[in-house]
Amino acid sequence: MTIAVLSALIRPLVEPRLPEWVEPHWFASKEEALDLAPEAEIGWFDLNEKEPMIEIARAATSLKWLNSIYAGLDFMPLDLLKERGVVVTNGVGINALTIAEYVVMLMLAHAKGYREVVRAQDRKEWLMDSPGKRELAGERVLLLGMGAIGSLVKTRLEAFDMTVVSVRRSGGEGALRPGEWRQKLGDFDWVVLAVPSTEETKGMIGEIELAAMRPNAVLVNIARGDVVDQDALVAALKEQKIEAALLDVTDPEPLPDDHPLWEMESAQITMHLSGRAQTKMFQRSADRFIENLQRWEAGEPVQPQMDLDAGY
């Protein structure tokens, strides 16, 4: 038997489908997980807070495979997991569909001034003109990040007759290479960030990049808050160097009550809700986990595997 230490949150979706060779041990708290962790060969240690997950992973000295619903696991002790030879599967792609839809919603809401429409309804005021007159069709989008989310964002924006230029290491098919996009920032009306958080991407949008954008440019960040220099962004918005920032993510999260972004009309903050705007996250994760158990037993690679060196 293979011991699997699993969160009780996914028990109803997983337990009836577990193969006979898996011996499940369920936990409902950090303390229970820490007690069970040393026996775990397979672990699904997800909790709402990061620090307990790190502690549990460190305690899991027999672990061979770590699974998670989270796409971003850069906060975990990846060096230690690599040293122990642990295979890590994350939640990449689980929420890609709803996040891609969220990008479209944010862009349309800004283009049409929908925030002002909602406020007018709250005031019972009949507007005589639209507060937003921007059309997506014909505008140009720079898309940084062509993983599961970025790929879906691209097809949806192209359906609005937008020109979407992605950034790829290999280039080709109209894409820019990683060393080329900064010189081209002034060519785009929208810049959409869908990259993982790594040492390479942290602060990739800073003062220089913001200054290179068009005055009508809109920054859309559904990646991680730390890929943008937030102080530089606040300054750029205050000085109207760019038109707006649509931020599903911030640094830190939650954003402090006194942070200037809350009060800025040119900033929209959606509290990292894009991946939660759906009801199928846990079902998709459970389905993937059961499929991966079959692969694990057959000696086949489980998917999607993290590159522990790259951090995603």
C-alpha positions in Angstrom: 0.0 0.0 0.0 1.1 3.6 -0.7 0.2 6.1 2.0 -1.4 9.3 0.7 -1.9 12.2 3.1 -4.7 14.3 1.7 -6.8 17.3 2.6 -10.3 16.4 3.9 -11.6 19.2 1.7 -11.3 17.1 -1.4 -12.3 13.8 0.4 -15.9 13.6 -1.1 -14.6 14.0 -4.6 -11.6 11.7 -4.3 -12.3 8.9 -1.8 -14.8 6.9 -3.8 -12.5 6.8 -6.7 -9.2 5.9 -5.1 -7.5 2.7 -6.3 -7.0 -0.1 -3.9 -3.2 0.4 -3.7 -3.7 3.8 -2.1 -4.1 4.1 1.7 -5.6 7.5 2.4 -4.9 9.5 5.6 -7.1 12.6 5.8 -6.3 15.8 7.6 -8.6 18.7 8.5 -6.0 20.9 10.3 -2.3 21.9 10.1 -1.7 19.9 13.3 -3.2 16.7 11.8 -1.2 17.2 8.6 2.0 17.6 10.5 1.4 14.4 12.5 0.7 12.5 9.3 3.3 14.1 7.0 6.3 11.9 7.8 4.5 8.8 6.5 3.3 10.4 3.3 4.6 9.0 0.0 1.9 11.0 -1.9 0.9 14.4 -0.4 -1.8 16.9 -1.2 -1.1 19.5 1.6 -3.1 22.5 0.4 -4.2 25.0 3.0 -5.4 28.6 2.8 -2.1 29.9 4.3 1.4 29.3 2.9 3.5 29.0 6.0 1.8 25.8 7.2 2.1 24.2 3.8 5.8 24.9 3.9 6.1 23.4 7.3 4.2 20.3 6.3 6.3 19.8 3.2 9.5 20.0 5.2 8.1 17.3 7.6 7.2 14.9 4.8 10.5 13.2 4.7 9.2 10.1 2.8 7.4 12.1 0.1 7.7 11.0 -3.5 5.0 13.0 -5.1 3.5 16.4 -4.0 0.2 17.5 -5.6 -1.4 20.9 -5.3 -4.4 22.8 -6.6 -2.2 26.0 -6.6 -0.6 27.0 -9.9 2.0 29.2 -8.2 4.1 27.1 -5.8 7.2 29.3 -5.8 6.7 29.9 -2.0 7.3 26.2 -1.3 10.8 24.8 -0.4 11.5 23.8 -4.0 15.2 23.3 -3.4 14.5 20.9 -0.6 11.9 19.0 -2.7 14.4 18.7 -5.5 17.1 17.4 -3.2 14.7 14.8 -1.9 13.7 13.8 -5.5 10.1 14.7 -5.1 7.9 15.0 -8.2 5.6 18.1 -7.9 2.3 18.5 -9.8 0.6 21.9 -9.6 -2.7 23.4 -10.6 -1.6 24.9 -13.9 -4.6 25.1 -16.2 -7.2 24.2 -13.6 -8.5 27.8 -13.6 -7.3 28.9 -17.0 -10.7 29.2 -18.5 -12.3 31.4 -15.9 -9.2 33.6 -15.6 -9.2 34.1 -19.4 -12.9 35.1 -19.2 -12.0 37.5 -16.4 -9.4 39.2 -18.6 -12.1 39.8 -21.2 -14.4 41.1 -18.6 -11.9 43.5 -17.1 -11.0 44.9 -20.6 -14.6 45.3 -21.7 -15.6 46.9 -18.3 -12.8 49.5 -18.7 -13.4 50.1 -22.4 -17.1 50.8 -21.9 -16.8 52.6 -18.6 -18.9 50.0 -16.9 -17.9 50.9 -13.4 -19.5 54.3 -13.9 -22.7 52.6 -15.3 -23.0 50.6 -12.1 -22.5 53.7 -10.0 -25.2 55.5 -12.0 -27.6 52.7 -11.4 -26.9 52.8 -7.6 -27.7 56.5 -7.8 -30.8 55.8 -9.9 -29.4 58.2 -12.5 -30.3 57.7 -16.2 -27.1 58.4 -18.1 -27.6 60.1 -21.5 -24.2 58.9 -22.9 -21.8 56.1 -22.4 -19.0 56.8 -20.0 -16.7 54.6 -22.1 -16.3 54.7 -25.8 -13.3 52.5 -26.5 -13.7 49.6 -28.8 -11.5 46.5 -28.5 -11.7 45.7 -32.2 -8.6 46.8 -34.0 -6.5 47.5 -30.9 -3.2 45.8 -30.3 -2.4 43.6 -27.3 1.1 42.5 -26.0 0.6 39.2 -24.2 3.4 38.2 -21.8 3.0 34.6 -20.9 1.7 31.9 -23.2 1.0 29.0 -20.8 -2.5 27.6 -20.3 -4.0 31.0 -19.3 -2.2 33.0 -22.0 -3.2 30.7 -24.8 -6.9 31.0 -23.8 -6.6 34.8 -23.4 -5.2 35.0 -26.9 -8.0 33.2 -28.7 -10.7 35.1 -26.8 -9.2 38.5 -27.6 -8.7 37.5 -31.2 -12.4 36.7 -31.4 -12.9 40.5 -30.7 -10.8 41.3 -33.7 -7.9 42.4 -31.6 -4.3 41.9 -32.8 -2.5 39.8 -30.1 1.3 39.6 -30.1 2.7 37.1 -27.7 6.2 36.7 -26.3 7.8 33.3 -26.8 11.4 32.0 -26.3 11.3 30.4 -29.7 9.7 33.4 -31.5 7.9 32.6 -34.7 4.3 33.0 -35.9 4.4 36.8 -35.3 5.6 36.4 -31.7 8.3 38.4 -30.1 11.3 36.9 -28.3 12.0 37.6 -24.6 14.7 40.2 -25.5 12.5 42.1 -28.0 9.2 43.1 -26.3 10.6 46.0 -24.3 11.5 48.0 -27.4 8.1 47.4 -28.8 6.0 48.5 -25.8 5.0 51.7 -27.5 3.3 49.7 -30.3 0.5 48.3 -28.0 -2.8 49.6 -26.6 -3.0 46.8 -23.9 -0.3 44.9 -22.1 -1.5 41.6 -20.5 0.6 39.9 -17.9 0.1 36.1 -17.6 3.6 35.0 -16.6 4.6 32.9 -13.6 6.4 34.5 -10.6 10.1 33.7 -10.9 13.3 35.5 -10.2 13.3 36.4 -13.9 9.8 37.9 -14.0 9.8 39.8 -10.6 9.6 43.5 -11.3 9.6 42.9 -15.1 7.2 45.9 -15.4 8.9 48.9 -13.8 9.5 52.6 -14.3 11.3 52.1 -17.6 8.7 49.8 -19.1 5.8 52.0 -17.9 7.4 55.1 -19.4 7.8 53.3 -22.8 4.0 52.5 -23.0 1.5 54.7 -24.9 -0.5 57.3 -22.9 -3.6 55.3 -23.8 -2.0 52.0 -22.7 -3.8 49.7 -20.2 -1.9 47.3 -18.1 -3.8 44.1 -17.2 -2.2 41.9 -14.5 -3.6 38.4 -13.8 -0.2 36.9 -13.1 1.4 37.8 -9.7 1.6 41.1 -8.0 5.4 41.1 -7.8 5.9 41.0 -11.5 5.0 44.8 -11.4 6.9 47.4 -9.5 3.9 48.7 -7.7 5.4 52.0 -6.6 6.4 52.7 -10.2 2.9 51.8 -11.3 1.3 54.2 -8.8 3.6 57.0 -10.0 2.8 56.3 -13.6 -1.0 56.4 -13.0 -0.7 59.6 -11.0 1.3 61.2 -13.8 -1.1 59.8 -16.4 1.8 58.1 -18.3 -0.6 55.2 -18.9 -4.4 55.2 -19.0 -5.2 52.5 -16.5 -4.2 49.4 -14.6 -6.6 46.4 -14.2 -5.2 44.4 -11.4 -6.5 41.0 -10.2 -3.3 40.7 -8.2 -1.3 43.1 -6.0 1.8 43.0 -3.8 1.1 42.4 -1.0 -2.3 40.6 -0.8 -4.6 41.7 0.7 -3.7 45.2 -0.3 -3.4 47.4 2.8 -6.4 49.7 3.5 -4.3 52.8 3.1 -2.6 51.9 -0.2 -3.1 54.6 -2.8 -4.2 52.1 -5.5 -7.6 51.8 -3.7 -8.4 55.5 -4.3 -7.2 55.8 -7.9 -9.9 56.0 -10.6 -7.4 54.7 -13.1 -6.9 51.5 -11.2 -9.3 48.6 -10.9 -8.6 45.9 -8.2 -10.4 42.6 -8.3 -8.8 41.0 -5.2 -7.3 37.9 -6.9 -10.8 36.6 -7.6 -10.3 35.6 -11.3 -9.5 32.0 -10.5 -12.4 31.7 -8.0 -15.1 33.0 -10.4 -16.3 29.4 -11.1 -17.6 26.3 -9.3 -15.5 23.5 -10.9 -12.0 24.1 -9.5 -12.1 21.3 -7.0 -13.8 18.9 -9.4 -11.2 19.5 -12.0 -8.4 19.1 -9.5 -9.9 15.8 -8.2 -10.3 14.5 -11.8 -6.7 15.3 -12.6 -5.4 13.7 -9.4 -7.3 10.4 -10.0 -5.9 10.4 -13.6 -2.4 11.0 -12.3 -2.8 8.1 -9.8 -3.3 5.8 -12.7 -0.2 7.2 -14.4 1.8 6.9 -11.2 0.9 3.2 -10.8 1.8 2.5 -14.4 5.1 4.3 -14.1 4.1 7.0 -16.5 4.8 10.8 -15.9 2.2 12.6 -13.9 1.1 15.9 -15.3 1.6 18.9 -15.2 5.0 18.6 -13.5 6.8 21.6 -12.2 10.3 22.4 -13.2 11.7 22.9 -9.7 14.7 24.8 -11.0 12.6 27.3 -13.0 10.0 27.5 -10.2 6.9 26.8 -12.4 
